[in-house]
């Protein structure tokens, strides 16, 4: 599958899950990269319809999943910084945690070894569920630099849990052109429930800019080949967002031109945990949660099913750059403008934010910011 097709499919997956997962009027954030990685591994572990459903969501068909996996692998490495730039940080880990009495097929472990930081580790699921939860959370905390200290809350691992596929991500990159902290000042941000005062960063910079069909886009380049793209609608976000599709986002990205932009952008911290089972079900991914799920590529034990998929994302933006972390755990159980006057962009109302790998288009994060 051509790279452009993979990027488009990934964007369609991102927007579909965003709409299924989030409620209007509140902050939202998830990592398409992390969720896609976890679902791709679930697909690799499954057979027949159990594999076909997540594959259709990720890549339109099972035979295209390998292309998506290869493309995600390319986005697991950042560009080398230029002279004088701070070194960016990107850590990705992919771990299959298993009960020591669950037989795992060598073909799956061989495939996992090809993933970035792919590994198989044992945890005392059946004997000590709380101990297993603690081990998995500690490993995620290490990968995410403690931004996600407890991915799995108490009660998510029970005596019937025998395995978990965990995909974790940490990203930190400074802006190519930082905001001056002395220019940051309190300003109004207009939320659906009223106006609040927030620290608003300010700067006039040469940035990628586009205005298409009632949306403005501003690209904030970070070192390492990372870009944060602000998508600001002309009308209220709750009205414009439901109509936003992959074609509209692609049109905005394709229309970008370098322009002087007088930008005001709030500092941002978003931290969201969510269970994905219901959202995935609305998108047609159901069989892997059923008692008759087929994970024959992972194990010969026919009783295995996915009990839930847990995700958490944390994203921070400030004057120096961006920092984000995400983790996804699939839990398995046994069932009985041109130069000239600057364009002024004031991000003083709800907006969307994409954090992208520039070269591939892989989306590390998608956030809806209703209240910074």
N, C-alpha and C positions, 0 to 999 in steps of 0.2 A: 504494500500500500504506500503510495507517495507520501512524503513527509507532510505536505500541505494537507492531504486528506486526514492524516493522523491528528494534526493540530486542530482541524475543524471538528473531527469526531470528539476530541478531548474537550473542546469548548462547548459542544452540544451536551455532552455528559455533565459538564460543570453547571451549566445553566439549568438543566433538567433537575439535577439533584438539589440545587439551590432553591428552586421553586417548590419542590416537594418537601424540603426539609424545614424551611423557615416560615415564620409567621410575619405578616406585615406590621410595621410600627415599632419593631424592636431590633436591637443590634443582632447581627448574625455573622458567623465566620466559620469556614471550614477549609480544609486543604484538599483540593481536587487531586493533587499529586499523591498524598498519603492514602486517600480512599481508593483511588484507582490502583495503586500498588497492592493494597490489601485484597481488593476484589479480583485483580488479575491472578493473585496467588490462589484464591479460593477457586477460581475458574480452572487453574492448572491442577488443583487437587480433585476436581469433580469430573463426572462423565455425563453423557447424554443431556437431558433437559436441565439437570442441575448445573451443568457447565454452560449450556446455551443461554440461559436467562441473564446472568451477569455479563457474559460475553456480548450479548446484544446491546446492553446498556453501555458497555465500555468501548466496543469496537465494531458493532453491528453484526459480528459473527465470530465464532470460535477461531476460525482460521486466520483472523486478523489480530488476535490478541497478542501474538508474539511480536508483531510490528509495533504495537503500543508499548509493550515491555521494553523493547530495544530503544524506543524513542524516550521513554522515561529514564532509562539508563544514561542516555546522553545528557539529560538535564540534571543528573546527579553530580556533575562536575562544573565548577564555576571557572570563568576565564581568569587568567593570571592578571593581577592588578598592574596598572601602569606605575611608572616611577613616581614616588611621593604619595601614592594612595595606600590607605590602610588595607591590610589583607582581609578579604571577606571570609566568612566561615559558613560551610554547608556540611552538615552531617546527616547521613541517611542510614537507617538500620532496618533490616527485615529479618524477623526471628520467628521460627516455629517453636513454640513451647509445647512440650508433650509430657503426658504421664508415662512413666517408664514401662508400663505394661501394655501400652498401645503400640502395636507393630506398625512401623512406618516404612513404606516402600522406598527402595534405594533410588528409583527413578525420580521421585519427588525431591528427595534430599539433594540429588545431583543437580536438578533444575534450580533449586533454591540457592545452591552455592554460586550460581552465576549472577545472582542479584547483588546489588551494592550492599556490602556488609551482611550478606545472607548467612544465616546460621540456624542450627537446630540445638535446642537446649532442653534439658529435662526440668520439670517442676513437680512438686508433690501434690498434684491436683486432688486426687481421691483421698489420700491419707491426711492431707493438711491443706484444704482449700485456701485458708487465710494465708498460709505460708507461701503458696503459689502466687496469690495476688500480690503479696509484698515483694516477691522476687521480680515479677513482671513490672510493677510500678517503679521499683528501684532502677531497673534497666532503662525504662523509658525516661526517667528523670535524668540519668546520665547522658543519654543521647540528646535530650532537649535542654541541657544546661539548667535543669531544675525549673524551667518554665512550666512543665507539666509534672508535678511531683506525685500526682495520684490519678492516673488515667482511669483505673478501675476502682470505683467506690466499693465499700463493703456490700456484700450480697450479690455481686456480679459473678463471682466464681463460687459454685456450689459443689456438692459431692458428686454430681453427675458430670461436671465439667472435666474433660480429659485432654484438651488441647486449646491453644490460642495462636492465631497468626497475627503478629503485631508489626505494623509498619510505622516507623517514627522518623521525624524530620526536624532539623534545626537549621535556621538560616539567619545570618547576621551580615549586613552589608551597609557601609556608609554611603551617603549620597556622593555623587561625583562633584556636586557643588552644594556644600552644606548651607543651611540657613544660619544666620547670625542670631545667637540667643538674645542679644540685646534688642533685636527687632521684634521679638515675640511679646505680645501684649494681650490682655483680656479683651474679648470681643464677643458680639452676639452670635449664637448659633440657633437657628430656628427649627426646633423639633416639632413633631406633630402635636405634642401636648403643651407647647409654649416655648418661649425664648429663654435660653440659658447662657450664662457667661462661661467661656472656655478660653484657655491659652491658645491664641491664634498665631501661627508662624507666618512670617512675611518675607518676601523676596521677589526681585525682578530678575528673571533668568531667561536664557535662550533654551527653550524646551520644545519637545514635540507637542503639537496642538492640533486639534481638529474640532469642527462643529458640524454635525450631520444630523438631520431629522430630529431636532429637538434635544440633542445631547451634546455636551462638550467633553472632550477628552484632553487631559494633560498628562504627559509622561514625565515621571521623575526618575532619571537614570541613577542607578547605584552601581558601585564597583562590582566586578565579577560577572558582568553580563546580566544583571538583574534590573528589572524596571518595575516601578510602582505606577500604575495607570489609574488616575482618578476619573471616574465616569459621573458627570454631574448633569442631571436632567434640567431642562428649562422649566418644567412644571413639577409639581410635587412627586417625589419618588414613588409613593404608593400608587400613583396613577400611571407613571411611565414604566415602572419596573416590570409589570406583568407582560408588557408588549416587547420587552427586550429579548431578542433571540440571537443565535449565533451569526446570522447574516448581518444584523444591525451592529454587533460588536466588531465583526470583521470589517464592515464598511468604515467604522470609526478608526480602526487601526490602520486600514489602508489609506485613509485620508490624511493621516498625520503629516504635518509639515513643520519645519523648524520656525519658531516665532519667538519674539520677546514676549514673555508672559509676566504680568504683575500678579503674583499669586499670593493668596491668603489661604492657609490650610491649617486646620486644628491639629494639635498634638493628639495622638490616638492610642488608646489601649482597649483591645477587645479580647475577651476570654470566654469561650463558649464550649460547653460539653453537650453532647447529644447522643441519643441512641438512634441508629440508622435503620433499624428493622422496618418500622412502619413506612418511612420514606422510600426505602428500596422496594417495598411491596407495592406501593402506588406506581412505581416505575416498571413493574413486571418481574421483579426479582423475588420469587416466593418459594420455589421448590427447595432451595438450599436450607430453608427453615423448617421443612416438613419432615415427618418421620421417615418417609420413603426417599429422602435425599440420597444421591449416589456419589460418595467420595472415594470411589474405587481406585483413583490414581494416587491417593494419599495412603490408604490402608485397606486391608482386606476385611476389616471389621464393618459389617453392614449396618450397624446401629448408629453410625455417626451422623449428626446433623448440626447445623449452625444454630445456636440458641439466641445470639444477638450480635450486633456489630456496634461497638462503642467508639466514639470519636471525640477528640478535644483539640481545639486550636486556640492559640494565643498569638496576637499580632500587635506590635507596638511601632509607632512612628513618632520620631522627635526631630529636633534640629540637625542631629548628626547622621541619621539614617534609619534603617528599619531592622527589626528583630522579630522573628516569628518561630513558633514551634507547633508541631502537630503530631498526633499519634492516632492510629486506628487499630482496634483489636477486634478480630473476628473470633468469637468464642464458640468452641465445638463441645457438644455434649453427647452423651449416649442416652438414647431414649429406650427405656423399655420403650500660523500666518507669516509671511515674509518679514524681514527686518523693517523696522519703522516704529510707529507708536505701539507700545506694549499692549497686548491683549490682557484685559483685566479679568481674572477668574477668582471669585470670592466663594470659597467653599463654606458657606454659612448655613447650610441646610442639608438634609439627608442625602447621602451619595453612596456609590459603590466604589470598591477599590480592588483592583487586580494586582497581584504580585506575580510577575512573569519571568521566565527564563527567556531572554531576548532571542537567542539563536533558534530554539526549538518551538517557542510559544507555550511550553508547559506551564501550567498555572500552579504555583506553589500555594497561593491563597486567594480566596474570594471573600470579601467582607462587605456587609451592608452596615453603614454607620448612620444610625439614627440619632444617637447621643454620644459624642466623643468621651 
